[in-house]
Amino acid sequence: MISVDTNVVVRLLTGGDQAQFKRAKALFAKENIIITTSVILECEWILRYAYHFKPLEIADAFQSLFGISNVKLQEQLVIYDAVQWYKHGLDFADAIHLAKSQDSESFATFDKKLIKAASKITNFPVFEP
């Protein structure tokens, strides 16, 4: 199994640099790939800021990528929850923080926007201390 860096995933999803896109595509076609949670988090940021993807475009791209049979995620359930919550309006980093915290009783934050959004999207208790 081969772990990939953010730049490999971004090239695959955007086709930005044609030579690197072809190499990334060939790698994903022939190898078993694992994508770490940190790479996914960084990919979302790059796709949003550098490539101006909208959240639903990013979520759709991720779901297509994660649906490839030889692609595995370091934390599959965490990323699945985070992408679903992201599609419904939660900030992606916040969604990962919450998804990774589900073994806890609740999540404390001073971010009022996060508290409001999470209460509408998740059943996980988020509160201001």
Buried (B, 14 or more C-beta within 10 A) or exposed (E): EEEBEBBBBBBBBBEEEEEBBEBBEEBBEEEEBBBBBEBBBBBBEBBBEEEEBEBEBBBBBBEEBBEEEEBBBBBEEBBBBBBBBBBBEBBBBBBBBBBBBEEEEEBEBEBEEBBEBBEEBBEBEBEEE
